[in-house]
Amino acid sequence: MSGPKTTDRAIGADADRSDAGLSTPRLLAILFREEWRLHTQLFGGWRFALFPFVIALLTVSATVALVETGTAPGTVVGGLHVLTVGFGLYSGTAGFAGSDMLENVFGRLSLLLSSSTTLPLSRRRLLGAFLLKDGLFYAIAFVLPMSLGGLAVDGLSTPPLSIGLFWLSLSLVFAVGMATTVALIAVRTRGVPSWVIGLGIGLAVIGGWATGRLGPVRSVLVPIDGPPAAAGGLAVGTLAVAAGSLAVYDPTYGRPSRTASDRFARISDALPLADAPLVTKSLLDLARSSGGVWKPFVSASILLALVAALVGVVDSITGVAPAPGVFFGGVLGLSAFTTYNWLTQFDSLEAYLTYPISIADVFRAKRIAFVLVGAPAVAVPYLAAVVWFDATLVDAVVGAVLLAGYALYYYGLTVYIAGFDPNEFLFDAVRFATFTVGVAVPLVPTLVAGFVVVPPSATLAVALALGGIVVGLVGLVLSSRAGPRWDARYRTE
């Protein structure tokens, strides 16, 4: 950690002004130490240390279940690579996270990445070292446990060399995801409008679907199935994109100043709610953050694209496609986690303690804001999915009920387990395992039904719809109890 002593907690405190001429290996070592201390301080040492074992257990269990139920090994391998790419896309934003967001999680602190303002260190060099550290760190903590899924695909007699190659393949596509996100952020700092970037991504996705060229996409996303030369080319291309992104990135970029109207009063007056001021604050916090209200839409669209690509791979290999409404309705509900994360990313419970309101009021307002933002954020991708995959009317209606019910359930589960800090349990073995089991209980049977009965029969449609309603009610109960639960926990700490 570096910089003047303006922090409440010191993390990586051995990086002071005398280290301004840090070599790259030394810089990486300090960044690794800082990363470890951040995670162990937030989650507790053993809870974070167990996280890779939880990932390995979940990956192997899910892979065994899929293989034993007749899923082609190639499909499982492709699915693991798609998940890894998605995590890489998310991880690529870590180096650009604002200090206000991090302080809401960790309290007052000063990270080495932000020390370029106080030390003679290049912002680009720090960012490059940070991204390299992240790539190596997550390749070990996240990707390596996932690669053990290869044991379930090929059997326990799989030689260690094959597992190692599988890990390298997953690590490569993880780096592809990171480099892609970094490139998009770098282009954004050069003044390219967000809508242009979004339009380009959308046209690329639509073009891939319209031409049916999923084969080349698979060859890129699953390097282990291709020739070594192709994997080497992908690695070189990824390094080139990463290096070019750092060269293009403008470290002095800042959002232009804007004159804002009194939107708070206008929105608050338009909401016929007792908690209108608190709801309005959540909505404006999201709107004024980088990316604004489009972030939940982008998150849901990325999830849609990843799942649609996986469905296309499954269909091309096995000839079996799920019922689109049931399948996408259940899976797209998972975007509830990211939507709630965006609503709380720059917020903290401590900020409300000076007001004459209860913590339960704050959680209730967040639930209302979640519905106002989350409903349209998932409705548009869902409509696109059912239209694109030609869902029947019954399938589409049942899927919509599942989407609403499951989204409320995933939200209630998230807020009950994690409170105001949904990102905290991503590397907390206990909370992550609890959340995963809670998600799997309703989702796995739904996905199985979506694959087995296509389109859903009248009996199955009624059963699934009732199940979605029940699950949604459970989510409402969990979210309503989250406020008193975290109020009690906060007062005892």
N, C-alpha and C positions, 0 to 999 in steps of 0.2 A: 504494500500500500504506500502511496506517496501523497505529497501535498502537505500544506500547513495543517496544524493540529486543530481542526475545526469540527472534528467528529466526536460522537459519543462512544463509538465502538471502533476498535482498531482491527483491521483484517489485513494481513500481509504487511505488518508495520515495518519490516526490515528493508523496504524500498524507500530510501530517503533521497535527499538532494545529492549526496555523494555518489549515488548510483545512476546519475544522469547519463553516463556513458555506458549503459548496460549493453552487453553483448546479447545477441539474439538467443542463445541457449540460456543465459542467465535470466533474460526477460521471460522466456517461456516457463522456466522453473518457478519464478515468482507468480506468474499467472496461474499455473497449476496449483500452487499452494493456496493462492487466494480463492480459487474455485472450490477447493476442498473445504476450506474454512467456512466459506459462505454456506455450503450445503450442510455441513455437520453442525454449524451453529443454528441453522434454521430448523433442521429435522431431528437433530440428535445423532450422534455418531453411529450407533448400531442400526437405527432406523434407515439411515441413508446407505450404510454398508450392505444391508440386506436387499436393497432395491434390485441390483443385478440378478440376484437369485430368484426374486419374484418374477422378473421378466423372463428368465430362463424357464421357470416352472410353467408360466402361462403359455409361452411359445411352444414348448414341447407338448404340453397337454392339448392345446388347440390343434397342433399339427397331427398328433396321434389320432385325435377324434375325427379330423377331416379325412385322413388317409384310410382309417378303418371304415368310414361310411361311404367309401368309394370315390372320394375326390382324387383326381389325378395328381401325382406328385408335382408335375410341372405347374399345375395351377397353384398349389401351396407355395412353391418356390416363387412364383410370380407375385402372389399376394404379399409375401414377406418383403419382397423388394418394393412393392408399391407403398406399403406402410413405412418402410425406411425412407423412401423419397419424401413422403409427407412429413415425417419428422425432421428431415433435413431442411425442407422449406420453412418449417416453423423455427428451427434453430438458427437459421440465417439471420433472423431479426435480433438475436441476442446482443450483438455488438452495438446496436443502434438504440437499445432501450434507454429511455430517459431516466435520469437520476431520481426524478420525483417518483416514478413508478417503483424503482428499487427501494427507495427510502420508505415507501408505504409498507414494504414487506420486511425490510431489515432494520429500519430506523435510520438515524443520521449516520452516514458513512462516506468514505472517499475511496473510490476504486482506482487501481492503477490505470485503467483505460481512460479515465477522465483527467489524469495528471498532466496531460499535454498543455493544459492552461497554466500550470504552475512550474513545470519542469521543461528543460530544453530537449523534449522528446517529440518526434514527428507523430502527428495524429494518424497518418496513414500507416506508419510502421507499427504503432501500437495496435491499430485496428487489424492489420494483417496478422500480427502475432496472436492477437486475441482470437481471431477466426481459426487460425491453425490450432491453437490450444483447444478450442471448442470441438473442432473436428476430431482431434486425437482423443479428447476426454470422452466424448459421447460414443466414439467408435469402440471404446473399451467398456464404458458403463452401460451402454444401451444396445449397441449393435452386436457386440460379442455374445452376450446372452441370447440374442435372437438367432444368431448363427447356429446355436445348438439345435434349432429346429431341424437342421439337416440330418441329425441323428434319427429323428422320427421318420424322416422321408426315406432315407437309405438304409436304416437299421443300425443297431448298436455296433455292428462290425465295420462301420464306416471308418476308413483310415484317417488319422489326424490331419494328413495333408489335405484331404477333401474338405474337412471342416474349416481348415485354414483358408482354402480358396473360396469357400462359401462366405466366410467372414470378410475377406477382401472384396468380394463382389458386392456384398451389402454395404460395406464401408465406402465403396466407390460411388454407389448411387446416393448414399447419404451426402457425400461431398457434392454430387451433382445438384441435389436439392438446395444445399447451403449456397453454392455458387450462383444458382439461379436467383435466389432471393436477394443476395448481395448485389448482383448485377442490376436488378430492378430498382433497388434502393439507390444505387450509385447513379443510374440514369435519372432518377427522380431529382437528385440533388443538382443536376444540370439544367433544371427547369422544364423537363418534359412533364406535361400534365398527367395526373393520375388516370384521367379518363382515357388518355391515349394508350397508356400501358395496359389498362384493363381491356380496352377494345382489342388491342393486339393479341392478348392472351385468349380472349373469347373467340376471336376469329380463328386462331390456331386450333383451339379445341374443336370448334364446329367444323373446321376444314378436315381435321383428322377423322371425325365421326362421319362426315358426309362422303368422304372418299373411301372409307372403310380400311384405311391403312393403319391398322393396329399392329400389324406384324413388325414394321420398323420400330414402332414405339416399344414393343416388347423387347426387341433385340437391344435397344438402348437401356431399358430399365432392368434387364436381367443379363448382365454381362457374363455370368457364369455359363450361360447356355450358348454363348457365341464364341467365335474364334479368339485366341489371345490377342491377335492384331487389333480386333475391334475394341476389346477392353482397353488395350494400350492407347488406342486413339481417343477413347472416351476419357481416359485419365489425363492425357495431354490436353485435350480440349477443355476439361474442367479446370486445370491449372491455368490455362490461357485466359479463360473467362474470369477466374478469380483475380489474376494479376491485372487484367484489363480493367476490372471493376474498381480495384484499389487505385489505379491510375486515374480513372474517370471521376471517382468519388471526390466531391468538394467538401472538405471538412469545415468550411466556413458557412455552409448553407444553413439558412434559417427560414422559417416560414415568413412570408411578407406580412408586415403589419397591416391590420385591417381595422376599420371602424365598425364596431358592432352595435346594432340597435338593441333596444331593451327587449330581447327575446324572452327573458325570464318571466316578466310580468305577462307578456302576451300568451306564452305557452301555459303558464300556471292558471291564468284566468280561463283558458279554453278547456282545462281538465276538470270535469265535475267530480272531484275527489277530495276527501278530507286531507289526504297526504299529497296534494298537488304540488306544494313547494319542494318537498323532498324528491318527488318523481321528476319534477322539472330539473332539479340540480343534476340528477343522474343522467338525464337526456342531454343536457348541455355539456356536461363533462365529456360525454362520448363525442358529441358533435364538434367540440373544440379541440379534441385530441388529434394527433396526426392520423390521417386517414378518415376521420370523422365517422359518420353513421354508415359509411360503406363497408367498414371493417367486418361487421357481422355477415353482410351479404357475401363478401369475398371469402370468408371462412367457410360458409355453407356451400359456396360454389366450388371451392377447392375440394371439399369433402365429396360433393356430387361427382366431380370429374374423376377423382381417385376411385370411387366405388363403381362408377360407370365403366372405367377402364378395366377394372377387375371383373365386372360382369361380362364384358366383351371377351376377355381372355378365357373365362370359364366356358362361355358359349362356344368359342372357336375350338376349344380342346375337347369338351365333353358333349357338346350339342345340347346342353341343358341350360335354359335360361330361367331365372326366377320370375315369379309374378311381380311386375314392376312396382305396383302400388304398395303391396305388402312389404317388399324388400326395401325400397327407398323410404317408405314411411317410417319403418323401424330404425334404419341407419341414420337418416338425416336428422332424426331427433337428437343424435349425439352432438349436433352443433349447439345445443343448449349450453354445454360446458363452455365453449369458446365465447358465446354471446355474453354469458354471465361474467366471464373473465374480462371481456372488454368493458363491461359496465362497472367493474370494481378495480380496474387496473391502476387508475390514478386516484383511488379513494382509500380511506382507512376509517375504521370505527372511531379512532381517537379524535378525528376531525369534528365529530358530532358531539363530543362530550361537553362542549361549551354551550350547547343549545338545550332548551328545556323540552327535550324529546327523549323517548326511550329507545334502546337498541332494537326492541321489537318493532317500533315504528319505522326505523331505518330499513330493516329487513323486509317489511311489508311494502315499503316504497320501491325497493329494489325488485320485488316480485312483479309489481305493476309495470315498472320500466322494462323488465325482461319480456313481459307479454307484448308490450307495445313495440319493442324493437325486434324481438325474436320471431313473432308471428309472420310479418312480411319477409323477414330474412330467410326463412325456410320455405315459405309458400311458393315463392318464385322458382327456386331450384326444383321443388317437388313437382310443380306443374310442368316444368320443362322435361323432367324425367318421365312422367306418365304419358306425355304427348309423344316424346321421342321414341319410347319403347312400346307404344301402342297398347297401353293398359286398357282393360275392359272397364265399363262403368262401375261395376260392383267392386272390382279390384281397386280402382282409383278412390272410391268412397271409403272403403275399408282402410286403405293406406292413409288417407287424410285423417281418419279417426285415430289410427295408430300414431301418426306423426304428432298430433296434438297431445294425445295422452302420454306418449313416451317422452316428448320434450318436457312436459311438466314434471314427469317422474325423474328424468335425468337432472333437471334443474333442482328439484327438491332434494335429491340425493346429494348433489354437489354442495348445496348451501348448508345442508345438515352436517355433512362431514367436514367441510373446509371453511365454513363461515364466510368471511370477507376475503379470504385468500385462497381462491381455487387453485392457483398455481403451486401452492405449497405442497400438496400431496402428490405432485407428479414424481417426486423423488423420495417420498416417504413410503417405505415398504408397507407399513401397516395400513395407512389410509388408502394407498393405491390399490392394495389387494382387496380392501373392503369395497371400494368403489367399483373395481372390476367385477367382483362377484355380484354386486348389486345391479350392474348393467347386464351381466350375462343371464341372470335369472329370467327376465322377461324376453330379452332380445334373441337368445339362441333358439328357443322353441319357435319363435316367430319366423326367423330366417329359415329354419328347417321346413316349416309349413309352407313358406313361400316357394321353396324349391320342389317340394313333393307334390303339391296340388296346384297346377297351373292350367287355367285360372282357378281361383279359389271357388269351391262349391258354396252353395247357399248356407249349409250348416257351418262350414269352416269360417265363412265370412262373418256370420253372426257371432261365433265364438271369439274370433279375433277382435271384432269391434267391441264386444263386452269386455274382453281382456284389456284393450286399450283404455276404456273408460275407467276400469278398476285401477289400473296402473297410474292413470292420471290423478285419480283421487288420492292414491297413496302419496304421490308427489306433492299434492297440495297440503296434505297432513304434515309431511316432513318439512316443507318450507315454512308452514305456520308455526311449527315447533322449533324451528332453527333460531328464531329471535330470542325466546326465553332461554333456550339452551346455551347460546353463546353469551347472553347477558349474565347468566349465572356463572359461567366459566370465567368471564372477564372480571367479575367482582371478586372471585376467589383467588385470582392471580396477583 
